[in-house]
Amino acid sequence: MSSAPAPAAPRPGIHPRHPGIGCSTSLIRLEGDDPEVGGLIVFFPSGRHLDLSWRAVQHITPTKEAALQYTGKLVEILNQASGQGDTSADEDLRRTNWVSVTAAVQRIILDFNSKLSAAVSAKMAAEFDPAWPPKHKPKPH
């Protein structure tokens, strides 16, 4: 009769049932009321999580290069932790599909740009048309 191996002890400060432990790396877009602020949180297989945020009054372009830069920052943070002896950072570096992370970061940036465009359009419409937004929708004929 074989028994399952004991689960690894979680890192200090990480709840044993943290959603990222043992799972593949996942990203969640951070949202708020200010359309000029964007960000994301990344959950790694070890349970570590990192967040990145930014403020921009214009679109972030080119999005691919920005995604590569933000992903590079995540790798840099993990490399620093690894250099300080954090073995879970090594595991996170190895187990993460960085191409997928970069694509997900780019998608988050594209969504941020869309949200920013919508906010700017609404602001411009309100400045040039005091009746904006309409209080009622016209009935189709």
Chimera marker file (.cmm) of the C-alpha trace (Angstrom):
<marker_set name="trace">
<marker id="1" x="0.000" y="0.000" z="0.000" r="1" g="1" b="0" radius="0.5"/>
<marker id="2" x="1.571" y="3.278" z="-1.068" r="1" g="1" b="0" radius="0.5"/>
<marker id="3" x="0.811" y="6.566" z="0.504" r="1" g="1" b="0" radius="0.5"/>
<marker id="4" x="0.755" y="9.946" z="-1.152" r="1" g="1" b="0" radius="0.5"/>
<marker id="5" x="3.732" y="12.162" z="-0.434" r="1" g="1" b="0" radius="0.5"/>
<marker id="6" x="3.235" y="14.749" z="2.243" r="1" g="1" b="0" radius="0.5"/>
<marker id="7" x="2.434" y="18.173" z="0.848" r="1" g="1" b="0" radius="0.5"/>
<marker id="8" x="5.291" y="20.611" z="0.900" r="1" g="1" b="0" radius="0.5"/>
<marker id="9" x="5.266" y="23.108" z="3.715" r="1" g="1" b="0" radius="0.5"/>
<marker id="10" x="4.014" y="26.464" z="2.496" r="1" g="1" b="0" radius="0.5"/>
<marker id="11" x="6.256" y="29.474" z="2.473" r="1" g="1" b="0" radius="0.5"/>
<marker id="12" x="6.047" y="31.620" z="5.608" r="1" g="1" b="0" radius="0.5"/>
<marker id="13" x="3.173" y="34.054" z="5.374" r="1" g="1" b="0" radius="0.5"/>
<marker id="14" x="1.315" y="31.968" z="2.768" r="1" g="1" b="0" radius="0.5"/>
<marker id="15" x="-1.921" y="30.282" z="3.776" r="1" g="1" b="0" radius="0.5"/>
<marker id="16" x="-1.725" y="26.493" z="3.184" r="1" g="1" b="0" radius="0.5"/>
<marker id="17" x="-4.802" y="26.666" z="0.923" r="1" g="1" b="0" radius="0.5"/>
<marker id="18" x="-3.563" y="29.686" z="-1.047" r="1" g="1" b="0" radius="0.5"/>
<marker id="19" x="-5.107" y="29.440" z="-4.554" r="1" g="1" b="0" radius="0.5"/>
<marker id="20" x="-1.766" y="29.555" z="-6.348" r="1" g="1" b="0" radius="0.5"/>
<marker id="21" x="0.016" y="26.716" z="-4.537" r="1" g="1" b="0" radius="0.5"/>
<marker id="22" x="0.684" y="23.843" z="-6.908" r="1" g="1" b="0" radius="0.5"/>
<marker id="23" x="-1.262" y="25.400" z="-9.784" r="1" g="1" b="0" radius="0.5"/>
<marker id="24" x="0.107" y="26.830" z="-12.965" r="1" g="1" b="0" radius="0.5"/>
<marker id="25" x="0.965" y="30.513" z="-13.015" r="1" g="1" b="0" radius="0.5"/>
<marker id="26" x="-2.131" y="32.677" z="-13.392" r="1" g="1" b="0" radius="0.5"/>
<marker id="27" x="-2.753" y="36.385" z="-13.852" r="1" g="1" b="0" radius="0.5"/>
<marker id="28" x="-5.649" y="38.557" z="-12.784" r="1" g="1" b="0" radius="0.5"/>
<marker id="29" x="-6.256" y="42.081" z="-14.024" r="1" g="1" b="0" radius="0.5"/>
<marker id="30" x="-6.578" y="44.614" z="-11.197" r="1" g="1" b="0" radius="0.5"/>
<marker id="31" x="-9.424" y="47.048" z="-11.661" r="1" g="1" b="0" radius="0.5"/>
<marker id="32" x="-10.440" y="50.277" z="-10.049" r="1" g="1" b="0" radius="0.5"/>
<marker id="33" x="-12.493" y="53.396" z="-10.628" r="1" g="1" b="0" radius="0.5"/>
<marker id="34" x="-9.633" y="55.408" z="-12.138" r="1" g="1" b="0" radius="0.5"/>
<marker id="35" x="-9.240" y="54.537" z="-15.841" r="1" g="1" b="0" radius="0.5"/>
<marker id="36" x="-5.671" y="55.907" z="-15.797" r="1" g="1" b="0" radius="0.5"/>
<marker id="37" x="-4.522" y="53.230" z="-13.339" r="1" g="1" b="0" radius="0.5"/>
<marker id="38" x="-3.952" y="49.642" z="-14.412" r="1" g="1" b="0" radius="0.5"/>
<marker id="39" x="-2.282" y="46.586" z="-13.049" r="1" g="1" b="0" radius="0.5"/>
<marker id="40" x="-2.212" y="42.872" z="-12.541" r="1" g="1" b="0" radius="0.5"/>
<marker id="41" x="-1.488" y="40.271" z="-9.915" r="1" g="1" b="0" radius="0.5"/>
<marker id="42" x="0.414" y="37.093" z="-10.736" r="1" g="1" b="0" radius="0.5"/>
<marker id="43" x="-0.005" y="33.870" z="-8.734" r="1" g="1" b="0" radius="0.5"/>
<marker id="44" x="2.919" y="31.447" z="-9.042" r="1" g="1" b="0" radius="0.5"/>
<marker id="45" x="2.982" y="27.671" z="-8.379" r="1" g="1" b="0" radius="0.5"/>
<marker id="46" x="4.795" y="28.136" z="-5.046" r="1" g="1" b="0" radius="0.5"/>
<marker id="47" x="2.016" y="30.362" z="-3.739" r="1" g="1" b="0" radius="0.5"/>
<marker id="48" x="4.046" y="33.518" z="-4.250" r="1" g="1" b="0" radius="0.5"/>
<marker id="49" x="2.158" y="36.408" z="-5.745" r="1" g="1" b="0" radius="0.5"/>
<marker id="50" x="3.465" y="39.617" z="-7.261" r="1" g="1" b="0" radius="0.5"/>
<marker id="51" x="1.601" y="42.651" z="-8.436" r="1" g="1" b="0" radius="0.5"/>
<marker id="52" x="2.473" y="45.272" z="-11.009" r="1" g="1" b="0" radius="0.5"/>
<marker id="53" x="0.639" y="48.531" z="-11.450" r="1" g="1" b="0" radius="0.5"/>
<marker id="54" x="0.967" y="51.632" z="-13.575" r="1" g="1" b="0" radius="0.5"/>
<marker id="55" x="-0.583" y="55.025" z="-14.262" r="1" g="1" b="0" radius="0.5"/>
<marker id="56" x="-0.921" y="56.292" z="-17.824" r="1" g="1" b="0" radius="0.5"/>
<marker id="57" x="-2.886" y="59.165" z="-19.345" r="1" g="1" b="0" radius="0.5"/>
<marker id="58" x="-2.340" y="57.835" z="-22.873" r="1" g="1" b="0" radius="0.5"/>
<marker id="59" x="-2.419" y="54.381" z="-24.408" r="1" g="1" b="0" radius="0.5"/>
<marker id="60" x="0.487" y="52.135" z="-23.556" r="1" g="1" b="0" radius="0.5"/>
<marker id="61" x="2.093" y="51.458" z="-26.920" r="1" g="1" b="0" radius="0.5"/>
<marker id="62" x="3.539" y="49.386" z="-28.384" r="1" g="1" b="0" radius="0.5"/>
<marker id="63" x="1.746" y="46.808" z="-26.266" r="1" g="1" b="0" radius="0.5"/>
<marker id="64" x="4.036" y="43.873" z="-27.059" r="1" g="1" b="0" radius="0.5"/>
<marker id="65" x="7.152" y="45.734" z="-25.946" r="1" g="1" b="0" radius="0.5"/>
<marker id="66" x="5.385" y="46.952" z="-22.798" r="1" g="1" b="0" radius="0.5"/>
<marker id="67" x="4.289" y="43.374" z="-22.027" r="1" g="1" b="0" radius="0.5"/>
<marker id="68" x="7.863" y="42.168" z="-22.483" r="1" g="1" b="0" radius="0.5"/>
<marker id="69" x="9.103" y="44.916" z="-20.163" r="1" g="1" b="0" radius="0.5"/>
<marker id="70" x="6.567" y="44.096" z="-17.423" r="1" g="1" b="0" radius="0.5"/>
<marker id="71" x="7.223" y="40.355" z="-17.751" r="1" g="1" b="0" radius="0.5"/>
<marker id="72" x="10.956" y="41.073" z="-17.571" r="1" g="1" b="0" radius="0.5"/>
<marker id="73" x="10.347" y="42.886" z="-14.292" r="1" g="1" b="0" radius="0.5"/>
<marker id="74" x="8.635" y="39.785" z="-12.891" r="1" g="1" b="0" radius="0.5"/>
<marker id="75" x="11.596" y="37.617" z="-13.945" r="1" g="1" b="0" radius="0.5"/>
<marker id="76" x="13.985" y="40.141" z="-12.395" r="1" g="1" b="0" radius="0.5"/>
<marker id="77" x="12.129" y="40.025" z="-9.060" r="1" g="1" b="0" radius="0.5"/>
<marker id="78" x="12.196" y="36.217" z="-9.044" r="1" g="1" b="0" radius="0.5"/>
<marker id="79" x="15.896" y="36.169" z="-9.982" r="1" g="1" b="0" radius="0.5"/>
<marker id="80" x="16.679" y="38.511" z="-7.086" r="1" g="1" b="0" radius="0.5"/>
<marker id="81" x="14.775" y="36.257" z="-4.683" r="1" g="1" b="0" radius="0.5"/>
<marker id="82" x="16.579" y="33.227" z="-6.093" r="1" g="1" b="0" radius="0.5"/>
<marker id="83" x="19.930" y="34.968" z="-5.630" r="1" g="1" b="0" radius="0.5"/>
<marker id="84" x="19.048" y="35.432" z="-1.977" r="1" g="1" b="0" radius="0.5"/>
<marker id="85" x="18.525" y="31.698" z="-1.564" r="1" g="1" b="0" radius="0.5"/>
<marker id="86" x="14.772" y="31.453" z="-2.110" r="1" g="1" b="0" radius="0.5"/>
<marker id="87" x="14.434" y="28.041" z="-3.775" r="1" g="1" b="0" radius="0.5"/>
<marker id="88" x="10.727" y="28.537" z="-4.466" r="1" g="1" b="0" radius="0.5"/>
<marker id="89" x="11.673" y="31.435" z="-6.767" r="1" g="1" b="0" radius="0.5"/>
<marker id="90" x="13.757" y="28.984" z="-8.836" r="1" g="1" b="0" radius="0.5"/>
<marker id="91" x="10.775" y="26.653" z="-9.027" r="1" g="1" b="0" radius="0.5"/>
<marker id="92" x="8.492" y="29.502" z="-10.101" r="1" g="1" b="0" radius="0.5"/>
<marker id="93" x="10.965" y="30.547" z="-12.802" r="1" g="1" b="0" radius="0.5"/>
<marker id="94" x="11.157" y="26.995" z="-14.166" r="1" g="1" b="0" radius="0.5"/>
<marker id="95" x="7.456" y="26.124" z="-13.968" r="1" g="1" b="0" radius="0.5"/>
<marker id="96" x="6.143" y="29.317" z="-15.519" r="1" g="1" b="0" radius="0.5"/>
<marker id="97" x="5.378" y="29.504" z="-19.223" r="1" g="1" b="0" radius="0.5"/>
<marker id="98" x="6.798" y="32.966" z="-19.823" r="1" g="1" b="0" radius="0.5"/>
<marker id="99" x="5.464" y="33.209" z="-23.374" r="1" g="1" b="0" radius="0.5"/>
<marker id="100" x="1.942" y="32.727" z="-22.021" r="1" g="1" b="0" radius="0.5"/>
<marker id="101" x="2.551" y="35.228" z="-19.233" r="1" g="1" b="0" radius="0.5"/>
<marker id="102" x="3.759" y="37.810" z="-21.758" r="1" g="1" b="0" radius="0.5"/>
<marker id="103" x="0.665" y="37.228" z="-23.919" r="1" g="1" b="0" radius="0.5"/>
<marker id="104" x="-1.610" y="37.583" z="-20.875" r="1" g="1" b="0" radius="0.5"/>
<marker id="105" x="0.137" y="40.796" z="-19.825" r="1" g="1" b="0" radius="0.5"/>
<marker id="106" x="-0.302" y="42.145" z="-23.350" r="1" g="1" b="0" radius="0.5"/>
<marker id="107" x="-4.025" y="41.297" z="-23.212" r="1" g="1" b="0" radius="0.5"/>
<marker id="108" x="-4.322" y="43.150" z="-19.895" r="1" g="1" b="0" radius="0.5"/>
<marker id="109" x="-2.575" y="46.177" z="-21.420" r="1" g="1" b="0" radius="0.5"/>
<marker id="110" x="-4.926" y="46.072" z="-24.432" r="1" g="1" b="0" radius="0.5"/>
<marker id="111" x="-7.923" y="45.968" z="-22.058" r="1" g="1" b="0" radius="0.5"/>
<marker id="112" x="-6.444" y="48.895" z="-20.107" r="1" g="1" b="0" radius="0.5"/>
<marker id="113" x="-6.068" y="50.869" z="-23.352" r="1" g="1" b="0" radius="0.5"/>
<marker id="114" x="-9.705" y="50.139" z="-24.275" r="1" g="1" b="0" radius="0.5"/>
<marker id="115" x="-10.952" y="51.234" z="-20.867" r="1" g="1" b="0" radius="0.5"/>
<marker id="116" x="-8.874" y="54.410" z="-21.096" r="1" g="1" b="0" radius="0.5"/>
<marker id="117" x="-10.261" y="55.159" z="-24.587" r="1" g="1" b="0" radius="0.5"/>
<marker id="118" x="-13.832" y="54.730" z="-23.369" r="1" g="1" b="0" radius="0.5"/>
<marker id="119" x="-13.197" y="57.081" z="-20.447" r="1" g="1" b="0" radius="0.5"/>
<marker id="120" x="-11.612" y="59.720" z="-22.682" r="1" g="1" b="0" radius="0.5"/>
<marker id="121" x="-14.472" y="59.436" z="-25.184" r="1" g="1" b="0" radius="0.5"/>
<marker id="122" x="-17.068" y="59.836" z="-22.440" r="1" g="1" b="0" radius="0.5"/>
<marker id="123" x="-15.211" y="62.823" z="-21.010" r="1" g="1" b="0" radius="0.5"/>
<marker id="124" x="-14.947" y="64.486" z="-24.418" r="1" g="1" b="0" radius="0.5"/>
<marker id="125" x="-18.604" y="63.823" z="-25.203" r="1" g="1" b="0" radius="0.5"/>
<marker id="126" x="-19.640" y="65.317" z="-21.860" r="1" g="1" b="0" radius="0.5"/>
<marker id="127" x="-17.566" y="68.451" z="-22.532" r="1" g="1" b="0" radius="0.5"/>
<marker id="128" x="-18.938" y="69.010" z="-26.017" r="1" g="1" b="0" radius="0.5"/>
<marker id="129" x="-22.495" y="67.829" z="-25.421" r="1" g="1" b="0" radius="0.5"/>
<marker id="130" x="-23.986" y="68.869" z="-22.064" r="1" g="1" b="0" radius="0.5"/>
<marker id="131" x="-26.846" y="66.385" z="-22.592" r="1" g="1" b="0" radius="0.5"/>
<marker id="132" x="-24.348" y="63.496" z="-22.444" r="1" g="1" b="0" radius="0.5"/>
<marker id="133" x="-25.012" y="60.828" z="-21.324" r="1" g="1" b="0" radius="0.5"/>
<marker id="134" x="-28.581" y="60.627" z="-22.574" r="1" g="1" b="0" radius="0.5"/>
<marker id="135" x="-31.118" y="60.128" z="-19.803" r="1" g="1" b="0" radius="0.5"/>
<marker id="136" x="-33.202" y="57.840" z="-21.951" r="1" g="1" b="0" radius="0.5"/>
<marker id="137" x="-32.668" y="55.795" z="-25.025" r="1" g="1" b="0" radius="0.5"/>
<marker id="138" x="-34.712" y="56.741" z="-28.072" r="1" g="1" b="0" radius="0.5"/>
<marker id="139" x="-37.281" y="54.156" z="-29.060" r="1" g="1" b="0" radius="0.5"/>
<marker id="140" x="-36.616" y="52.434" z="-32.394" r="1" g="1" b="0" radius="0.5"/>
<marker id="141" x="-39.195" y="53.201" z="-35.072" r="1" g="1" b="0" radius="0.5"/>
<link id1="1" id2="2" r="1" g="1" b="0" radius="0.2"/>
<link id1="2" id2="3" r="1" g="1" b="0" radius="0.2"/>
<link id1="3" id2="4" r="1" g="1" b="0" radius="0.2"/>
<link id1="4" id2="5" r="1" g="1" b="0" radius="0.2"/>
<link id1="5" id2="6" r="1" g="1" b="0" radius="0.2"/>
<link id1="6" id2="7" r="1" g="1" b="0" radius="0.2"/>
<link id1="7" id2="8" r="1" g="1" b="0" radius="0.2"/>
<link id1="8" id2="9" r="1" g="1" b="0" radius="0.2"/>
<link id1="9" id2="10" r="1" g="1" b="0" radius="0.2"/>
<link id1="10" id2="11" r="1" g="1" b="0" radius="0.2"/>
<link id1="11" id2="12" r="1" g="1" b="0" radius="0.2"/>
<link id1="12" id2="13" r="1" g="1" b="0" radius="0.2"/>
<link id1="13" id2="14" r="1" g="1" b="0" radius="0.2"/>
<link id1="14" id2="15" r="1" g="1" b="0" radius="0.2"/>
<link id1="15" id2="16" r="1" g="1" b="0" radius="0.2"/>
<link id1="16" id2="17" r="1" g="1" b="0" radius="0.2"/>
<link id1="17" id2="18" r="1" g="1" b="0" radius="0.2"/>
<link id1="18" id2="19" r="1" g="1" b="0" radius="0.2"/>
<link id1="19" id2="20" r="1" g="1" b="0" radius="0.2"/>
<link id1="20" id2="21" r="1" g="1" b="0" radius="0.2"/>
<link id1="21" id2="22" r="1" g="1" b="0" radius="0.2"/>
<link id1="22" id2="23" r="1" g="1" b="0" radius="0.2"/>
<link id1="23" id2="24" r="1" g="1" b="0" radius="0.2"/>
<link id1="24" id2="25" r="1" g="1" b="0" radius="0.2"/>
<link id1="25" id2="26" r="1" g="1" b="0" radius="0.2"/>
<link id1="26" id2="27" r="1" g="1" b="0" radius="0.2"/>
<link id1="27" id2="28" r="1" g="1" b="0" radius="0.2"/>
<link id1="28" id2="29" r="1" g="1" b="0" radius="0.2"/>
<link id1="29" id2="30" r="1" g="1" b="0" radius="0.2"/>
<link id1="30" id2="31" r="1" g="1" b="0" radius="0.2"/>
<link id1="31" id2="32" r="1" g="1" b="0" radius="0.2"/>
<link id1="32" id2="33" r="1" g="1" b="0" radius="0.2"/>
<link id1="33" id2="34" r="1" g="1" b="0" radius="0.2"/>
<link id1="34" id2="35" r="1" g="1" b="0" radius="0.2"/>
<link id1="35" id2="36" r="1" g="1" b="0" radius="0.2"/>
<link id1="36" id2="37" r="1" g="1" b="0" radius="0.2"/>
<link id1="37" id2="38" r="1" g="1" b="0" radius="0.2"/>
<link id1="38" id2="39" r="1" g="1" b="0" radius="0.2"/>
<link id1="39" id2="40" r="1" g="1" b="0" radius="0.2"/>
<link id1="40" id2="41" r="1" g="1" b="0" radius="0.2"/>
<link id1="41" id2="42" r="1" g="1" b="0" radius="0.2"/>
<link id1="42" id2="43" r="1" g="1" b="0" radius="0.2"/>
<link id1="43" id2="44" r="1" g="1" b="0" radius="0.2"/>
<link id1="44" id2="45" r="1" g="1" b="0" radius="0.2"/>
<link id1="45" id2="46" r="1" g="1" b="0" radius="0.2"/>
<link id1="46" id2="47" r="1" g="1" b="0" radius="0.2"/>
<link id1="47" id2="48" r="1" g="1" b="0" radius="0.2"/>
<link id1="48" id2="49" r="1" g="1" b="0" radius="0.2"/>
<link id1="49" id2="50" r="1" g="1" b="0" radius="0.2"/>
<link id1="50" id2="51" r="1" g="1" b="0" radius="0.2"/>
<link id1="51" id2="52" r="1" g="1" b="0" radius="0.2"/>
<link id1="52" id2="53" r="1" g="1" b="0" radius="0.2"/>
<link id1="53" id2="54" r="1" g="1" b="0" radius="0.2"/>
<link id1="54" id2="55" r="1" g="1" b="0" radius="0.2"/>
<link id1="55" id2="56" r="1" g="1" b="0" radius="0.2"/>
<link id1="56" id2="57" r="1" g="1" b="0" radius="0.2"/>
<link id1="57" id2="58" r="1" g="1" b="0" radius="0.2"/>
<link id1="58" id2="59" r="1" g="1" b="0" radius="0.2"/>
<link id1="59" id2="60" r="1" g="1" b="0" radius="0.2"/>
<link id1="60" id2="61" r="1" g="1" b="0" radius="0.2"/>
<link id1="61" id2="62" r="1" g="1" b="0" radius="0.2"/>
<link id1="62" id2="63" r="1" g="1" b="0" radius="0.2"/>
<link id1="63" id2="64" r="1" g="1" b="0" radius="0.2"/>
<link id1="64" id2="65" r="1" g="1" b="0" radius="0.2"/>
<link id1="65" id2="66" r="1" g="1" b="0" radius="0.2"/>
<link id1="66" id2="67" r="1" g="1" b="0" radius="0.2"/>
<link id1="67" id2="68" r="1" g="1" b="0" radius="0.2"/>
<link id1="68" id2="69" r="1" g="1" b="0" radius="0.2"/>
<link id1="69" id2="70" r="1" g="1" b="0" radius="0.2"/>
<link id1="70" id2="71" r="1" g="1" b="0" radius="0.2"/>
<link id1="71" id2="72" r="1" g="1" b="0" radius="0.2"/>
<link id1="72" id2="73" r="1" g="1" b="0" radius="0.2"/>
<link id1="73" id2="74" r="1" g="1" b="0" radius="0.2"/>
<link id1="74" id2="75" r="1" g="1" b="0" radius="0.2"/>
<link id1="75" id2="76" r="1" g="1" b="0" radius="0.2"/>
<link id1="76" id2="77" r="1" g="1" b="0" radius="0.2"/>
<link id1="77" id2="78" r="1" g="1" b="0" radius="0.2"/>
<link id1="78" id2="79" r="1" g="1" b="0" radius="0.2"/>
<link id1="79" id2="80" r="1" g="1" b="0" radius="0.2"/>
<link id1="80" id2="81" r="1" g="1" b="0" radius="0.2"/>
<link id1="81" id2="82" r="1" g="1" b="0" radius="0.2"/>
<link id1="82" id2="83" r="1" g="1" b="0" radius="0.2"/>
<link id1="83" id2="84" r="1" g="1" b="0" radius="0.2"/>
<link id1="84" id2="85" r="1" g="1" b="0" radius="0.2"/>
<link id1="85" id2="86" r="1" g="1" b="0" radius="0.2"/>
<link id1="86" id2="87" r="1" g="1" b="0" radius="0.2"/>
<link id1="87" id2="88" r="1" g="1" b="0" radius="0.2"/>
<link id1="88" id2="89" r="1" g="1" b="0" radius="0.2"/>
<link id1="89" id2="90" r="1" g="1" b="0" radius="0.2"/>
<link id1="90" id2="91" r="1" g="1" b="0" radius="0.2"/>
<link id1="91" id2="92" r="1" g="1" b="0" radius="0.2"/>
<link id1="92" id2="93" r="1" g="1" b="0" radius="0.2"/>
<link id1="93" id2="94" r="1" g="1" b="0" radius="0.2"/>
<link id1="94" id2="95" r="1" g="1" b="0" radius="0.2"/>
<link id1="95" id2="96" r="1" g="1" b="0" radius="0.2"/>
<link id1="96" id2="97" r="1" g="1" b="0" radius="0.2"/>
<link id1="97" id2="98" r="1" g="1" b="0" radius="0.2"/>
<link id1="98" id2="99" r="1" g="1" b="0" radius="0.2"/>
<link id1="99" id2="100" r="1" g="1" b="0" radius="0.2"/>
<link id1="100" id2="101" r="1" g="1" b="0" radius="0.2"/>
<link id1="101" id2="102" r="1" g="1" b="0" radius="0.2"/>
<link id1="102" id2="103" r="1" g="1" b="0" radius="0.2"/>
<link id1="103" id2="104" r="1" g="1" b="0" radius="0.2"/>
<link id1="104" id2="105" r="1" g="1" b="0" radius="0.2"/>
<link id1="105" id2="106" r="1" g="1" b="0" radius="0.2"/>
<link id1="106" id2="107" r="1" g="1" b="0" radius="0.2"/>
<link id1="107" id2="108" r="1" g="1" b="0" radius="0.2"/>
<link id1="108" id2="109" r="1" g="1" b="0" radius="0.2"/>
<link id1="109" id2="110" r="1" g="1" b="0" radius="0.2"/>
<link id1="110" id2="111" r="1" g="1" b="0" radius="0.2"/>
<link id1="111" id2="112" r="1" g="1" b="0" radius="0.2"/>
<link id1="112" id2="113" r="1" g="1" b="0" radius="0.2"/>
<link id1="113" id2="114" r="1" g="1" b="0" radius="0.2"/>
<link id1="114" id2="115" r="1" g="1" b="0" radius="0.2"/>
<link id1="115" id2="116" r="1" g="1" b="0" radius="0.2"/>
<link id1="116" id2="117" r="1" g="1" b="0" radius="0.2"/>
<link id1="117" id2="118" r="1" g="1" b="0" radius="0.2"/>
<link id1="118" id2="119" r="1" g="1" b="0" radius="0.2"/>
<link id1="119" id2="120" r="1" g="1" b="0" radius="0.2"/>
<link id1="120" id2="121" r="1" g="1" b="0" radius="0.2"/>
<link id1="121" id2="122" r="1" g="1" b="0" radius="0.2"/>
<link id1="122" id2="123" r="1" g="1" b="0" radius="0.2"/>
<link id1="123" id2="124" r="1" g="1" b="0" radius="0.2"/>
<link id1="124" id2="125" r="1" g="1" b="0" radius="0.2"/>
<link id1="125" id2="126" r="1" g="1" b="0" radius="0.2"/>
<link id1="126" id2="127" r="1" g="1" b="0" radius="0.2"/>
<link id1="127" id2="128" r="1" g="1" b="0" radius="0.2"/>
<link id1="128" id2="129" r="1" g="1" b="0" radius="0.2"/>
<link id1="129" id2="130" r="1" g="1" b="0" radius="0.2"/>
<link id1="130" id2="131" r="1" g="1" b="0" radius="0.2"/>
<link id1="131" id2="132" r="1" g="1" b="0" radius="0.2"/>
<link id1="132" id2="133" r="1" g="1" b="0" radius="0.2"/>
<link id1="133" id2="134" r="1" g="1" b="0" radius="0.2"/>
<link id1="134" id2="135" r="1" g="1" b="0" radius="0.2"/>
<link id1="135" id2="136" r="1" g="1" b="0" radius="0.2"/>
<link id1="136" id2="137" r="1" g="1" b="0" radius="0.2"/>
<link id1="137" id2="138" r="1" g="1" b="0" radius="0.2"/>
<link id1="138" id2="139" r="1" g="1" b="0" radius="0.2"/>
<link id1="139" id2="140" r="1" g="1" b="0" radius="0.2"/>
<link id1="140" id2="141" r="1" g="1" b="0" radius="0.2"/>
</marker_set>
